[in-house]
Amino acid sequence: MLPRWKLRVSEFVFPPLNFGTRAMAWLLSLYTLICLFFLDNTYREGEAAGGAWDGMRVLGLVLCLLWPLLVAHVIISAYRDRQTADRRP
């Protein structure tokens, strides 16, 4: 018998993944790939322009991480506005 502090992987029970969890994982993966693609392009452009790390270059790299969230926000807001407009008499 194993001591109490040693656990086996078979002792853990993981719940099955539902559709929402899998969809969120795929969307997060897609978001990460888009961010990495544009982050890489922005980094390479900065290196080609001289490679100095100033405030605008750092801001550009930060915005590469944030702009997909802004696009998602606009899409969701437009969808919600459309749904509420359909319900109005």
N, C-alpha and C positions, 0 to 999 in steps of 0.2 A: 504494500500500500504506500502511495506517495504521501509525503508530508503535506500538511494543509496549505502551505504557501506556494506549492507548485501546482499550477493549473494546466490542464490540457485544452487544446483548441476545441476538442469535441464537447467540452463542458459549456461552451458559450452557445447560446441560441440566438440567432439573428432572425428577425422577422422578414418575411418575403417582401421584395420591393414591389410596390404598386405602380400603376401607370404614372401617377403624378410625380413620384420620386424619380422614376427613370427619365421622364420628360425633363424634369428640372436638371438632372445630371447631364443630359445631352445639351440643353440650352447653356448651362454653365461651361461645358466643354467648348461649345461653339463661340461663346463670348470670350473665353480665354484665348482661343486661336486667333480671333479677330484682333484682340488687344495686342497679342504678341507680334502679329504680322505688322501692324502699324507702328508699334514700339520699335521694332527692328528697322523699319524704313526710316523713321524719324532719327534714330540713333546714327544710322549710316549717313544720312544727309548732314547731320551735325559734324560728323567726322570728316566728310568731304569738304565742308565749308571752313575747316580750320581746327575743329576739335576743342574750341574753348568752351568751358562750362560756365556759362553766364545764366542769369535768371530766365531769359527767354527760352533757352534750350531746355532747362529743367521744367519750365511751364509746359513746353511742347510735349515732353515725355509724360508728364502727369495727365495732360489732356488726352493723350492716346489711351490712357486707362479709363477715362471718364466718358468720352463721347458716345460709346455704344449704350451706356445707361441713359443718356439724354435721348437718343433715338428711340429706345424702348419706352421711355416715359411719354414721348410725343405720340407714339403709336397707341399705347394704352389709353391715354387721355382722349385721343380722337375716337377710339372705339367706344369708350364710356359716354362721350357726348352724343355719339350717334345712337346709342342704345336709349339714352334718356330722351332724345328728340323723337324717337319712334313711339314712345309712350305718351307724349303730350297730345292732348286733344286738338 
